[in-house]
């Protein structure tokens, strides 16, 4: 079609060319030559030898309508078929992939001897006739972890069928009929799916449960290397409306107001400590990493602090009562801690209605009878005392006839003469 466009000015649609070629084939019995690929069964690999890696993406529905595209990277150990998956919305970058490799190795508790990869721009720059050139981030990871690389040929996904099946499995099993809420919820649900289904059901080829086979393969993995956490790329997290972030299936608190001011934060982990920072690297807070799942880790100073405001209201009320009700107010604060604000505000309104002296009289009665509550003070005043009568401003009588007085109008010539004019 493009050759026709290049050599002829007339417009010819692709469908017309396709039909013409089809007629020529039928008329002259020209058959299409199909290149049939011969497959050979691959022998089972020894435990701990190979890890296959690949990417996938899919549109997910949102609960309030529309769709969002999610991306994921999947890992599978070739011997046990034990899987690990990580999701995010934005396209993966080389630092993202390096972080996912470290997370996967931590998930497995060790490193494989070989990694099978596609020729993806996140990992490779050029095949270079066998002398492969890797991206700087991935080359650093490869040298640190010292694993071998088996790089698949371009457009040859069948050479790593195990991970291709995992990608399809994630799309058709885990993501099917699932709504998207946010990345952290999706990753948390995926970890549960891996434990519940992907690594728990008998594999169709090996006839083994991946989790049980992995218990054997784990012993053959190379030990993890200690990596400086400061050298690892940071992970971005969305701050939730309740001022928490998700990490490893748990919620970790951030100071109140972070959601309004930051929106996104970055996190790093080192020596069992989760560090939360702004996207510019400024420190926000730290938490010890919990080994539990589905729990809230919250610092005391991250909770809403109401004590200062309530104390200010109590001090103002005590001052209006000439500081003669300190003991009663303290006891009231202790007995009605949850409703202290409401109790003090009711007493302040009673001071406005009855005056401080009558309220003090009621407080002394309640204190002597161990009646701790502003409603008891109110009931005493309603039964014994009379509210203060506020003076009413009486309207000043004004006669209507004063509004109908007419003023004398002078001739303009009077002003002209006064000004020296004619």
VEXDREN-2710 file (C-alpha; in Angstrom, 1 decimal):
% VEXDREN-2710
k/r/px/py/pz
1/UNK/0.0/0.0/0.0
2/UNK/2.8/2.4/0.9
3/UNK/4.6/1.5/-2.3
4/UNK/1.5/2.4/-4.3
5/UNK/1.2/5.7/-2.5
6/UNK/4.8/6.5/-3.2
7/UNK/4.5/5.7/-7.0
8/UNK/1.0/6.7/-7.8
9/UNK/-1.0/9.8/-6.9
10/UNK/-4.4/8.1/-6.9
11/UNK/-5.8/7.2/-3.5
12/UNK/-6.2/3.4/-3.0
13/UNK/-7.5/2.1/0.3
14/UNK/-5.9/-0.8/2.1
15/UNK/-9.1/-2.9/1.9
16/UNK/-9.0/-2.6/-1.9
17/UNK/-5.5/-3.8/-2.1
18/UNK/-6.3/-6.7/0.3
19/UNK/-9.2/-7.8/-1.8
20/UNK/-7.2/-7.6/-5.0
21/UNK/-4.3/-9.7/-3.6
22/UNK/-6.9/-12.2/-2.3
23/UNK/-8.4/-12.5/-5.8
24/UNK/-5.0/-13.0/-7.3
25/UNK/-4.2/-15.8/-4.9
26/UNK/-7.4/-17.5/-5.6
27/UNK/-7.1/-17.2/-9.4
28/UNK/-3.5/-18.5/-9.6
29/UNK/-3.7/-20.8/-6.6
30/UNK/-1.0/-19.0/-4.7
31/UNK/-1.0/-20.3/-1.1
32/UNK/0.4/-18.5/1.9
33/UNK/3.5/-20.1/3.3
34/UNK/3.1/-20.6/7.1
35/UNK/6.3/-20.9/9.0
36/UNK/5.6/-23.7/11.4
37/UNK/7.7/-23.6/14.6
38/UNK/8.8/-26.9/16.1
39/UNK/8.6/-27.0/19.8
40/UNK/10.8/-29.1/22.1
41/UNK/10.0/-29.9/25.7
42/UNK/12.4/-28.1/28.0
43/UNK/13.7/-30.2/30.8
44/UNK/12.9/-29.1/34.3
45/UNK/15.5/-26.6/35.6
46/UNK/17.3/-27.2/39.0
47/UNK/16.0/-25.3/42.0
48/UNK/17.3/-21.8/42.5
49/UNK/18.7/-21.5/39.0
50/UNK/16.3/-19.3/37.0
51/UNK/13.9/-16.4/37.6
52/UNK/11.8/-15.1/34.8
53/UNK/10.5/-11.5/34.6
54/UNK/8.0/-9.7/32.4
55/UNK/5.6/-6.7/32.3
56/UNK/1.9/-6.4/31.7
57/UNK/-0.9/-3.9/31.7
58/UNK/-4.6/-3.8/31.7
59/UNK/-7.5/-1.3/31.9
60/UNK/-9.5/-1.6/35.1
61/UNK/-12.9/-0.2/35.8
62/UNK/-13.4/2.5/38.5
63/UNK/-16.3/2.3/40.9
64/UNK/-17.7/5.7/39.9
65/UNK/-17.3/5.1/36.2
66/UNK/-14.5/5.1/33.6
67/UNK/-11.3/3.1/33.4
68/UNK/-7.7/3.4/34.5
69/UNK/-4.7/1.7/33.1
70/UNK/-2.6/-0.3/35.6
71/UNK/0.9/-1.7/34.9
72/UNK/2.6/-4.6/36.7
73/UNK/5.8/-6.5/36.7
74/UNK/5.7/-10.2/37.4
75/UNK/8.4/-12.6/38.7
76/UNK/8.3/-16.4/38.7
77/UNK/10.9/-19.0/39.8
78/UNK/11.1/-21.5/36.9
79/UNK/11.5/-24.6/39.1
80/UNK/8.7/-24.1/41.8
81/UNK/6.6/-21.6/39.8
82/UNK/6.5/-19.4/42.9
83/UNK/5.2/-16.0/41.8
84/UNK/5.5/-12.3/42.9
85/UNK/3.7/-9.3/41.3
86/UNK/3.8/-5.6/41.9
87/UNK/1.4/-3.0/40.4
88/UNK/1.6/0.8/39.8
89/UNK/-0.3/3.2/37.6
90/UNK/2.5/5.2/36.0
91/UNK/4.8/3.6/33.4
92/UNK/7.7/1.8/35.0
93/UNK/11.1/3.4/35.0
94/UNK/14.6/1.8/35.4
95/UNK/14.7/2.9/39.1
96/UNK/11.2/1.4/39.6
97/UNK/12.4/-1.9/38.2
98/UNK/15.5/-2.0/40.4
99/UNK/13.3/-1.4/43.4
100/UNK/10.9/-4.2/42.3
101/UNK/13.9/-6.6/41.9
102/UNK/15.0/-5.9/45.5
103/UNK/11.4/-6.4/46.7
104/UNK/11.1/-9.6/44.8
105/UNK/14.4/-11.0/46.2
106/UNK/13.2/-10.0/49.7
107/UNK/9.9/-11.7/49.0
108/UNK/11.7/-14.9/48.0
109/UNK/14.3/-14.7/50.7
110/UNK/17.2/-15.1/48.3
111/UNK/18.4/-14.6/44.7
112/UNK/18.4/-16.8/41.7
113/UNK/21.6/-17.6/39.7
114/UNK/20.0/-16.4/36.4
115/UNK/17.4/-14.0/35.3
116/UNK/15.4/-14.3/32.0
117/UNK/14.4/-10.9/30.5
118/UNK/12.9/-9.3/27.4
119/UNK/14.8/-6.7/25.5
120/UNK/13.0/-3.9/27.3
121/UNK/14.3/-0.3/27.3
122/UNK/14.2/-0.3/31.1
123/UNK/17.0/-3.0/31.2
124/UNK/18.8/-3.0/27.9
125/UNK/20.1/-0.4/25.5
126/UNK/21.3/-2.7/22.7
127/UNK/21.8/-6.4/22.1
128/UNK/25.1/-5.4/20.5
129/UNK/25.8/-8.8/18.8
130/UNK/25.8/-10.6/22.1
131/UNK/27.8/-8.0/24.1
132/UNK/24.7/-6.6/25.7
133/UNK/24.6/-3.0/26.8
134/UNK/22.4/-2.5/29.9
135/UNK/20.9/0.7/31.3
136/UNK/23.1/2.2/34.0
137/UNK/20.6/1.4/36.8
138/UNK/20.2/-2.2/35.8
139/UNK/23.9/-2.7/35.2
140/UNK/24.6/-1.5/38.7
141/UNK/22.0/-4.0/40.0
142/UNK/23.4/-6.8/38.0
143/UNK/26.9/-6.2/39.3
144/UNK/25.7/-5.9/42.9
145/UNK/23.6/-9.0/42.8
146/UNK/25.9/-11.0/40.5
147/UNK/23.3/-12.9/38.6
148/UNK/23.5/-14.1/35.0
149/UNK/21.3/-12.7/32.2
150/UNK/19.4/-14.7/29.6
151/UNK/18.1/-12.1/27.1
152/UNK/15.3/-13.2/24.9
153/UNK/15.3/-12.4/21.2
154/UNK/13.2/-9.5/20.0
155/UNK/9.5/-10.4/19.3
156/UNK/10.1/-13.9/20.7
157/UNK/7.8/-14.2/23.8
158/UNK/7.6/-18.0/23.5
159/UNK/11.2/-18.4/24.7
160/UNK/10.0/-17.5/28.2
161/UNK/6.6/-19.2/28.3
162/UNK/6.5/-19.6/32.1
163/UNK/6.3/-15.8/32.8
164/UNK/4.1/-15.2/29.8
165/UNK/1.6/-17.6/31.4
166/UNK/1.9/-15.8/34.7
167/UNK/1.1/-12.4/33.0
168/UNK/-1.9/-13.9/31.3
169/UNK/-2.9/-15.5/34.7
170/UNK/-2.8/-12.2/36.5
171/UNK/-4.9/-10.5/33.8
172/UNK/-7.5/-13.3/33.5
173/UNK/-7.7/-14.4/37.1
174/UNK/-6.7/-11.6/39.5
175/UNK/-7.7/-8.5/37.5
176/UNK/-10.8/-9.9/36.0
177/UNK/-14.0/-8.3/37.3
178/UNK/-12.0/-6.3/39.9
179/UNK/-12.5/-2.5/40.5
180/UNK/-9.6/-0.2/41.0
181/UNK/-9.4/2.0/44.1
182/UNK/-5.7/2.8/44.5
183/UNK/-2.3/1.3/44.0
184/UNK/-1.8/0.3/47.6
185/UNK/-5.1/-1.5/47.9
186/UNK/-4.4/-3.3/44.6
187/UNK/-1.0/-4.5/45.8
188/UNK/-2.4/-5.5/49.1
189/UNK/-5.2/-7.5/47.4
190/UNK/-2.6/-9.0/45.0
191/UNK/-0.5/-10.3/47.9
192/UNK/-3.5/-12.0/49.3
193/UNK/-4.3/-13.5/45.9
194/UNK/-0.7/-14.8/45.6
195/UNK/-1.1/-16.5/49.0
196/UNK/-4.6/-17.7/48.5
197/UNK/-4.6/-18.8/44.8
198/UNK/-1.6/-18.2/42.6
199/UNK/0.9/-19.9/44.9
200/UNK/-1.6/-22.2/46.6
201/UNK/-3.2/-24.2/43.8
202/UNK/-1.7/-27.2/42.1
203/UNK/0.2/-26.2/39.0
204/UNK/-1.1/-27.7/35.8
205/UNK/2.3/-28.8/34.5
206/UNK/4.4/-29.6/37.6
207/UNK/1.4/-31.1/39.4
208/UNK/2.8/-29.5/42.6
209/UNK/1.7/-26.6/44.8
210/UNK/4.1/-23.7/44.2
211/UNK/4.3/-22.8/47.9
212/UNK/5.3/-26.3/48.8
213/UNK/7.8/-26.6/46.0
214/UNK/9.2/-23.2/46.9
215/UNK/10.0/-24.5/50.4
216/UNK/12.5/-26.8/48.8
217/UNK/13.8/-24.3/46.2
218/UNK/14.3/-21.6/48.8
219/UNK/17.3/-23.6/50.2
220/UNK/19.0/-23.4/46.8
221/UNK/18.7/-19.6/46.4
222/UNK/21.8/-17.4/46.8
223/UNK/21.7/-15.4/50.1
224/UNK/20.6/-11.8/49.9
225/UNK/23.3/-9.1/49.8
226/UNK/23.3/-6.2/52.2
227/UNK/22.5/-3.0/50.1
228/UNK/22.7/0.5/51.3
229/UNK/19.1/1.7/51.5
230/UNK/20.2/5.3/50.6
231/UNK/21.4/4.0/47.3
232/UNK/18.1/2.5/46.4
233/UNK/15.5/4.6/44.5
234/UNK/12.7/5.8/46.6
235/UNK/9.1/4.6/46.4
236/UNK/6.3/7.1/45.9
237/UNK/3.1/6.7/47.9
238/UNK/-0.2/8.5/47.8
239/UNK/-1.3/10.0/51.1
240/UNK/-4.8/8.9/51.9
241/UNK/-7.5/11.3/53.2
242/UNK/-7.1/9.9/56.7
243/UNK/-3.4/10.9/56.7
244/UNK/-2.0/7.4/56.3
245/UNK/-0.1/5.6/53.6
246/UNK/-0.1/1.9/52.6
247/UNK/3.1/-0.1/52.9
248/UNK/3.3/-3.9/52.9
249/UNK/-0.4/-4.4/53.6
250/UNK/-0.4/-2.0/56.6
251/UNK/-1.3/1.6/57.2
252/UNK/1.3/4.0/58.6
253/UNK/0.3/7.4/59.9
254/UNK/1.7/10.8/58.9
255/UNK/1.1/14.1/60.7
256/UNK/-2.3/15.7/60.3
257/UNK/-2.4/18.0/57.4
258/UNK/0.0/16.0/55.2
259/UNK/-2.9/14.9/52.9
260/UNK/-3.8/18.6/52.3
261/UNK/-0.3/19.9/51.9
262/UNK/1.7/17.0/50.2
263/UNK/-0.6/14.5/48.4
264/UNK/2.4/12.3/47.5
265/UNK/5.3/11.2/49.6
266/UNK/8.4/9.0/49.2
267/UNK/9.4/6.2/51.4
268/UNK/12.6/4.2/52.2
269/UNK/13.2/1.2/54.4
270/UNK/16.4/0.4/56.4
271/UNK/17.0/-1.8/59.4
272/UNK/13.3/-2.4/60.0
273/UNK/12.5/1.3/59.9
274/UNK/10.1/3.0/57.4
275/UNK/11.2/6.5/56.6
276/UNK/8.6/8.8/55.1
277/UNK/9.7/12.0/53.2
278/UNK/8.4/14.6/50.9
279/UNK/9.1/14.2/47.2
280/UNK/12.0/16.7/47.7
281/UNK/13.6/14.4/50.3
282/UNK/12.6/16.4/53.5
283/UNK/12.0/14.1/56.5
284/UNK/8.4/13.8/57.7
285/UNK/8.4/10.9/60.1
286/UNK/9.6/7.3/60.8
287/UNK/7.9/4.1/61.9
288/UNK/9.1/0.6/62.9
289/UNK/8.0/-1.8/60.2
290/UNK/5.3/-4.1/61.5
291/UNK/5.4/-7.8/60.8
292/UNK/1.6/-8.1/61.0
293/UNK/-0.8/-7.5/58.2
294/UNK/-3.8/-5.2/57.9
295/UNK/-2.9/-3.1/61.0
296/UNK/-2.7/0.6/61.6
297/UNK/0.6/1.9/62.9
298/UNK/0.0/5.4/64.3
299/UNK/2.1/7.7/66.4
300/UNK/0.4/9.5/69.3
301/UNK/1.4/12.9/68.0
302/UNK/-0.2/12.1/64.7
303/UNK/-3.7/12.0/66.3
304/UNK/-5.9/15.0/66.4
305/UNK/-4.9/17.0/69.5
306/UNK/-8.0/18.5/71.1
307/UNK/-6.6/18.9/74.7
308/UNK/-5.1/22.4/74.2
309/UNK/-8.4/23.8/72.8
310/UNK/-10.4/22.3/75.6
311/UNK/-8.0/23.5/78.2
312/UNK/-8.3/27.0/76.8
313/UNK/-12.1/26.9/77.0
314/UNK/-11.8/25.6/80.6
315/UNK/-9.4/28.4/81.6
316/UNK/-11.7/31.0/80.0
317/UNK/-14.7/29.6/81.9
318/UNK/-12.7/29.5/85.2
319/UNK/-11.7/33.1/84.8
320/UNK/-15.4/34.2/84.3
321/UNK/-16.2/32.3/87.5
322/UNK/-13.5/34.3/89.4
323/UNK/-11.3/31.1/89.7
324/UNK/-13.6/29.8/92.4
325/UNK/-14.7/26.7/90.5
326/UNK/-11.3/25.2/89.7
327/UNK/-11.8/21.9/91.6
328/UNK/-15.3/21.4/90.2
329/UNK/-14.1/22.1/86.6
330/UNK/-11.1/19.7/86.9
331/UNK/-13.4/17.0/88.3
332/UNK/-15.9/17.6/85.5
333/UNK/-13.1/17.4/82.9
334/UNK/-12.0/14.0/84.4
335/UNK/-15.5/12.5/84.7
336/UNK/-16.7/13.7/81.3
337/UNK/-13.5/13.7/79.3
338/UNK/-15.2/12.8/76.0
339/UNK/-17.8/15.5/76.4
340/UNK/-15.7/18.1/78.2
341/UNK/-16.1/20.7/75.5
342/UNK/-19.9/20.4/75.5
343/UNK/-19.9/20.6/79.3
344/UNK/-17.8/23.7/79.5
345/UNK/-19.8/25.4/76.7
346/UNK/-23.1/24.7/78.5
347/UNK/-21.7/26.3/81.7
348/UNK/-20.5/29.4/79.7
349/UNK/-24.0/29.8/78.3
350/UNK/-25.5/29.5/81.8
351/UNK/-23.1/32.3/82.9
352/UNK/-24.5/34.5/80.2
353/UNK/-28.1/33.7/81.2
354/UNK/-27.8/33.7/85.0
355/UNK/-24.6/35.5/85.7
356/UNK/-21.4/34.1/87.3
357/UNK/-22.6/34.5/90.9
358/UNK/-25.7/32.3/90.5
359/UNK/-23.8/29.7/88.5
360/UNK/-21.2/29.6/91.3
361/UNK/-24.0/29.0/93.8
362/UNK/-25.3/26.1/91.7
363/UNK/-21.8/24.7/91.3
364/UNK/-21.2/24.7/95.1
365/UNK/-24.5/22.9/95.6
366/UNK/-23.6/20.3/93.0
367/UNK/-20.0/19.9/94.4
368/UNK/-21.3/19.3/97.9
369/UNK/-23.7/16.6/96.6
370/UNK/-21.1/15.0/94.2
371/UNK/-23.2/15.9/91.2
372/UNK/-20.6/16.2/88.4
373/UNK/-22.2/17.5/85.3
374/UNK/-23.2/20.8/83.7
375/UNK/-26.8/19.5/83.3
376/UNK/-27.1/19.3/87.1
377/UNK/-26.0/22.9/87.4
378/UNK/-28.6/23.8/84.7
379/UNK/-31.4/21.9/86.5
380/UNK/-30.5/23.7/89.8
381/UNK/-30.7/27.1/88.2
382/UNK/-34.0/26.2/86.4
383/UNK/-35.6/25.1/89.7
384/UNK/-34.3/27.8/92.1
385/UNK/-33.1/30.9/90.2
386/UNK/-34.5/33.2/87.6
387/UNK/-32.6/34.1/84.5
388/UNK/-31.3/37.7/84.3
389/UNK/-33.6/40.0/82.4
390/UNK/-31.7/41.8/79.7
391/UNK/-32.7/45.5/79.3
392/UNK/-34.7/46.2/76.3
393/UNK/-34.0/49.3/74.2
394/UNK/-37.2/51.3/73.8
395/UNK/-37.8/53.1/70.5
396/UNK/-37.6/56.9/70.6
397/UNK/-40.9/58.4/69.5
398/UNK/-40.5/60.7/66.5
399/UNK/-43.4/62.7/65.1
400/UNK/-44.2/62.0/61.4
401/UNK/-44.8/65.7/60.7
402/UNK/-41.1/66.5/61.0
403/UNK/-40.5/64.5/57.9
404/UNK/-42.8/66.8/55.8
405/UNK/-41.0/70.1/56.5
406/UNK/-40.2/72.0/53.3
407/UNK/-37.2/74.3/53.0
408/UNK/-37.1/77.7/51.3
409/UNK/-35.6/77.7/47.8
410/UNK/-33.6/80.9/46.9
411/UNK/-33.2/82.3/43.5
412/UNK/-29.8/81.6/41.9
413/UNK/-29.2/85.4/41.3
414/UNK/-28.8/85.8/45.1
415/UNK/-25.7/83.6/45.0
416/UNK/-24.4/85.4/41.9
417/UNK/-24.5/88.8/43.6
418/UNK/-22.8/87.4/46.7
419/UNK/-20.0/86.2/44.5
420/UNK/-19.5/89.5/42.8
421/UNK/-21.3/88.6/39.6
422/UNK/-24.2/90.3/37.8
END
